[in-house]
């Protein structure tokens, strides 16, 4: 007697992504047995993940907040530099601070020449 054995292939999990409105809708979203679903909230920057085991029992829902990642590399590189307007303002302040001294020096040397 020859038996024909068929190989067992486990059911492949299909990833589903859907949009929901709020946490209540995410919790109510149906998930097939052995599946994983990513649910994107249309009202808040939140992602929900739902999973069921092979018998269809739901696992705890995961709630993930997402934030935009901003590239700060340009800001860090330019930290040691000033803008042209800032430099011009600084230069004018220095000129104003030095101006009375220059006048005093000229007045003092003129007095010395007269003596």
C-alpha positions, 0 to 999 in steps of 0.5 A, a space after each residue: 500500500 502506497 500512501 500519497 503524502 502531500 507536503 504541508 504549507 503553512 498559510 502565508 500571512 498577508 499584510 493588509 494596510 487600511 485607513 480608520 477613523 479613531 481608536 474605536 474603529 481600529 479596535 472594531 476592524 476585522 482581522 482574519 485568522 493568522 493575519 497582521 493588519 496595519 491601520 492608519 488613523 485619518 484623524 491623528 498621527 497614529 498607527 495601529 497594528 492588529 494581529 490574530 493567531 491561527 485560530 482567529 483569537 485577537 492579540 492585543 492591539 498596538 498603538 504607535 504614535 508617529 512623528 516626522 523626522 526632520 533632517 537637522 544636519 544643515 542646522 548643525 553644520 551652520 551653527 558656527 557661522 553668522 549671517 551677513 546681516 548679523 555680521 554687518 550689525 556687529 561690525 557697525 556696533 564695533 565701529 560705534 564703540 571705537 569711534 569715541 576712542 579715536 576722537 579722544 586719541 585725535 584730540 589728545 594728540 592735537 593737545 600735545 602738538 599745541 604744547 
